[in-house]
């Protein structure tokens, strides 16, 4: 069982920045595919960004504004969010994909972009 814990959410004004962190347990963290999803009220959960040894991938809606990175020594993945917009308001979830076919989710962290 892999434990996933997000942190770093909060209230920020439009144009501001936040950095989310996600810690996942396990000795083979470097092999996990890590990603961020978000879910706004009344909407389905959507993919935001993902990272593994092969590189990164982003949703079109966040390209150029968000950056995903990881520190394997700390079992941590980050989501740096810049130029935030009100439409970025959502609960952000961290996901760990662990071979062969296991999926683990965190409890989510609220991000609110509002003046």
C-alpha positions in Angstrom: 0.0 0.0 0.0 1.3 3.4 -1.0 0.3 6.5 1.0 -0.1 9.7 -0.9 -0.3 13.1 0.9 -0.7 16.5 -0.7 -0.1 19.9 0.8 0.3 23.5 -0.2 -3.2 24.5 -1.3 -4.8 27.8 -0.3 -6.3 31.1 -1.4 -4.5 33.2 -3.9 -5.3 36.2 -6.0 -5.5 36.0 -9.8 -2.1 36.2 -11.3 -0.5 34.8 -8.2 1.5 31.6 -7.6 1.3 28.5 -5.4 3.4 25.4 -5.1 1.8 22.1 -4.2 3.7 19.2 -2.8 2.9 15.5 -2.7 4.7 12.8 -0.8 4.3 9.2 -1.7 5.6 6.3 0.5 7.6 3.4 -0.7 11.1 2.4 -1.5 10.8 2.5 -5.3 9.4 6.0 -5.6 11.6 6.8 -8.6 9.8 4.2 -10.6 6.3 5.6 -9.9 4.5 7.6 -12.6 3.3 10.7 -10.6 0.6 13.0 -11.8 -1.7 15.8 -10.7 -5.4 15.9 -11.3 -8.0 18.5 -10.3 -11.7 18.6 -9.8 -13.8 21.8 -9.8 -17.3 21.9 -8.3 -19.8 20.2 -10.6 -17.1 19.0 -13.0 -15.3 15.7 -13.6 -11.8 15.1 -12.4 -9.3 16.2 -15.1 -5.6 15.5 -15.7 -3.3 18.4 -15.1 0.3 17.2 -15.4 2.4 14.0 -15.1 6.1 13.1 -14.7 8.3 10.0 -14.9 11.8 9.3 -16.0 10.8 9.9 -19.6 9.7 13.4 -19.1 6.7 15.6 -18.4 3.3 16.1 -19.9 0.7 18.9 -19.4 -2.9 19.6 -20.1 -3.3 22.3 -22.7 -5.0 24.5 -20.1 -1.9 24.8 -17.9 0.9 24.6 -20.4 3.4 27.5 -19.9 1.9 28.3 -16.4 2.4 25.1 -14.4 5.5 23.1 -13.9 5.7 19.6 -12.5 8.9 18.3 -10.9 10.1 15.6 -8.6 12.7 14.9 -6.0 13.2 11.2 -5.8 15.5 11.5 -2.7 12.5 13.0 -0.8 9.7 10.9 -2.4 8.1 14.1 -3.4 6.5 15.6 -6.5 5.8 19.3 -6.9 3.4 21.4 -8.9 4.5 25.0 -9.3 1.5 27.0 -10.4 2.1 30.5 -11.8 -0.3 33.1 -13.4 -3.2 31.5 -11.7 -6.7 32.1 -13.0 -10.1 31.8 -11.3 -10.8 28.8 -13.5 -7.9 27.0 -11.8 -10.0 26.8 -8.7 -10.4 23.2 -7.8 -9.4 20.4 -5.4 -6.0 19.2 -6.6 -5.2 15.5 -6.2 -1.9 13.7 -6.5 -1.8 10.3 -8.1 0.8 7.6 -8.0 0.8 4.8 -10.6 2.8 1.9 -9.3 3.7 -1.1 -11.5 2.1 -3.4 -12.5 -1.3 -1.8 -12.3 -1.8 0.0 -9.0 -3.2 3.4 -8.6 -3.1 5.5 -5.4 -4.7 8.8 -4.6 -4.2 11.5 -2.0 -7.0 13.2 -0.1 -6.7 16.4 -2.2 -5.8 20.0 -1.4 -8.1 23.0 -2.1 -6.8 25.7 -4.4 -9.0 28.8 -4.6 -8.1 31.7 -7.0 -10.1 34.7 -6.2 -9.8 38.4 -5.5 
